């Protein structure tokens, strides 16, 4: 099994187990990235850092890992834990004309998306000398125009897909929960086609939710291990872990990632970067509850996990303050 770890690299800090993406919290990059690298080194894991253009000056020098681009368009105020902050990218705000303040990429025209992606990619290349091939959309939001813009920008791998999930600001509901990398159709990014872009869906926990150490304070690390086991026992060739760099300033979330990687490293698994992923010939996947039960998950939690996870991931306070 090939494992990728994609770090959405942006400013922020953790409060009461929630990430506050505040622009003043540069330690979300300056300390979060080195902390993540320390954990990764223990297990010879490779990290793909999808970085926002605005954080380039705070991004430390790294070796033997990958740098991609993470695009947050627009400029909107959010409120989490009573703290107000803005979602968007200051560099892109200053260097790209945008017809909206929306932080949802699919709200923009093809030309605007192309400009945002190319501007961010070129800036990262110029400042960090990185060959940027990997992309993550802010708030998981893409559409068919995004696929075309990514291809025309020279991006080869997209990591924006929380499979089988739909929210007010994105739609990946056509993908099966256990979904392997695929080339999308030009007319529908959620179905297989021939576009020269590989979409790498984020691995999904039973019923609902990304494999991400940031959920561990709520549901425990065993849930993450159980999901890996569900994929592993079915000989799935690919597993995608995502996280945000500010989470790596929080000791409980750091411990959760450490425990998960230790668990994975004791199996037949190989850590690679996102741009090394190929389209695999995979067996048909099925939902298997047994790995969750044998990894110490409370059966009651399994029954209610979908609703609880959705309420935690997309609570009302995580929406723009104007809504």
N, C-alpha and C positions, 0 to 999 in steps of 0.2 A: 504494500500500500504506500502511495506517495502522499505526504502530508505537506500542506502549505500553511503558513501563519502570516496573515495579512494584517498589518498594523496601520490603522487610519491615524495618521500622524498630525496632531493638531494641539493647540493650546487648551488648557483646562486643568481642573482639579476635581477631587472627589469629596463630596459631602454627603453624609448619611447614605452611603452606598450608591449615590447618583453622581454621574459626571456632569460638572458645570463647565461648559465650553466657553469660558471667559477669556477674552483676548489678552488680558493682563497676566494671565497665569502661564507664563512661558515655561515654567518647570514641567508642564505637561509634555513638553518636547525635550527641554534641556536636561531633565533628570529622568523622565519616563523612558526615553530611548536607550540611554546607557543601562538602566535597570533591566529593561527587556533583553538587551544583548547579554547581560550577565547570566540571566536565566537560560537563554538560548545556548550559550557556550557550554553549559553543563551537559547538554544532550546533543551537541553538534547539530543544532537546529538552525535552519536558514530562515531569515525574516524578509518579507517583502514590505517595505515601508512605502505606503501610498501617502505622499506628503502634500499638504496644502501649500501653494506658492507662498503664502504670507509667513510661513514658519521657516523658510529657507535659512535665514540668518541665525536662527537658534538651533538648527539641526547639526548635530556633532558629526565629525568625520567617522565614517564606518568603512569596514573592509569585509569582503566576502558575503555581502548581503545585497539585496536588490532595492532600487529606488524607483517608485512609480509616482503617479500623480493622483491627487484626491481633489475633486472640484466641488466646491460649495458656491453656487451662484447667488446673486441677489444680496439682500441685506434686511433681515427681520429680527425683531426683538423677541426673545423667548424668556420664560420664567420657570425656573426649577428650584425647589427648596427655598422659595421666596427671593431668589437672586436673579436679577435681570442681566441678560447678556445678549450679544448679537451673533446670529449665524450668518455666514457669508465669508468672503475672503477679501481682506483689505487690499491686497495687491491687485486682485482682479477688479475690485470695485474702482480702483484708481486708474486701471489701464484698459478696461473694456467697457464700451457702451452697452448698457443693458436696458431693455425696454420695460423691465419690471423689477420690483424688489423681491419677488418670489425666490425662495431658497430651494425650489423644486426644479431640477434641470429640464424636465419634460415640458415645463411651461414656456420654454424659449424656442425660437425658431431654429431651423437647422443652421443657418448662418451664424446666429448668436452662439449656439452650442459649439460650433467649430472654432469660433474665435476664442471662446473661453478655454477650451481644451488645448488648443495650439499655444495660446499665450502662456498658460500655466506650464505646459510641457517644455516649451522653449526656455522659459525662465529657469526652471529646475535644471535643464541641461546646461545652460550658460553658467549658472552659479555653482553647481555641484558636479558638473562634467559627467552626468549620468545619461546613459542610453535608456530613455524612458519607454517601456513597452507595456506597462501594466497600469490599469485605471480602476479607480473606485469613485462612484458617483455619491455626492453628498445626499444623505437621507435616502439612499438606495434607489434614487429616481432616474430612470432612463426611459426612452421610447425608441421608435424605429429611426428617428433622425439622429439620436445619439449613436447608434450603431454605425451609421454612415459617417458621422463626424469623427468617430474614433478611428475607423479604417483610413479615412483621408488624412488623419493626423499621425499615422504610423503606429498606432496602438494595436497590439496583437492579442492582449488578454484583458478581459473585464472581470472584476471581482465584486460586482454590485448586487448580486442576486441572492436575497434570502428566500430560498425556494419554497413554493407552495403558500406564500403569504401575500395578502393584499392589505394595504393601509390607505388612508386618505391621500397620501403623497407618493405612493408607488404601487405597482401591480406586478407580482411574480406568481400569481395564483395558478397559472396553467402548468407550472413545473411540478412534477411529483416531489414529495417531501425528500426522498432520497434520490438526488439528481446528480448525474455525472456531467463533466464538462461537455459542451456541445457548441457547434457552429450554428448561429441563428439564421433564420430566414430574413431576407431584407425587408419583407412586408410584415413580419411578426417576430419580434425579438424573443418571444417565449416558445417558439417551436423550432425544431431542427431544420437547418437549411444549408446553404453553401457560402454564406458570408465569410470572408477571411478574417474573422475575429473569433476567439474562443472565449465563451462565457464559463466561468468557474463558480458554480453555485456554492454558497456557504452551507456547510453541513448543518442539518436540522435535527433538533431533539424531538423525541416522541411527541406527536401532536402539534407542537408549536415552539419555535424559538431557535436563535442562532447558537452554535457552539462558540461560546465566548466566556472567558473567565469572569467577566463582569456580572454574570448571573449567579455566581457561586455564593455570594453573601445571602441570597434569597433562597436558593434551592440546593446548595451544597455542591461540592466538587464531584461527588459520585454520579450526579446526573450527567455531567460532561463525560466521565469515564464510560458510563453505560451507553451513551450515544456512540462513542467510538467503538465500543464492543459490538453494538448492533450492526454497524458498517463492516467491522472486521470479520465477524463470523459468517458474513455473506460474501466474503472475498471481493468487497468493493475496492477498486484500485485507487481511490482518491478520497481525501478527507481535508476539509477546509475549516480552519480555525480563524476567527476574526477577533479583533480587539481595538481599542482606542489607546493611544499613547498615554493620556493622563491616568488611565487605570493602573499603569505601572509605577505610579507614585503611591499607591494604596497597598499596604502590606497584605491584607486578606486577599485581594485580587491577584497580587503577585504570587502568593502561596498557592492559590488555586491553579494558576498557569503552571507553576513548578510541578505540582502534583500530577496534573494532566500530562505534561510532557514526560515525566518519569514513567507514568503508566504506559504511555504510547511507546516509549523507547525500549521497553521490555518485550515488545511484540515485533513482528516482522514489518517494520515501517521504515520509511526513508524520507527524510526532510529535504524538500527542494524549494526553489523559489517559484513564484507564480508563473513567470515567463517560461519556465521549463516544462510546464504541464502540457500534455498532449491530449487528443481525443482518444479515450480508451474504449476497448471492447469489453463491456462490463456485463455480468449476469443480471437478470431481472431482479430487482430489489423488492423485498416484502417488509411490511412492518412486523417487528419482532419485539414482544414485550418482555420475554424472558431475560434478556441482558439487563434490563432495568431492575427486575425483581432480584436477580442474583447479585447485583452490585450494591444492594442495600437501600433501594429506593422504596419509600412508603407507598403501598398500593393506592392509598387515598389520594396522594399527591398525583399519581399517574392519571387517575380519573379526572382530576380537576385542573391538570397542568395547562391544557390549552387556554382556558379562560383566564387563569391566573397569570400566565405568561403574557398574554395579549394586554391585559390591564396594566401590567408592570412595564412592558416595553413601550406602550403607546398611551400613557395616561393623559388626561386633559391638560395638565400643567406643562407637558412637553411640547405642546403646540404653540404656534406664535401667539404672543400676547394680544394681537389684534383680533384673534378669532374668539 
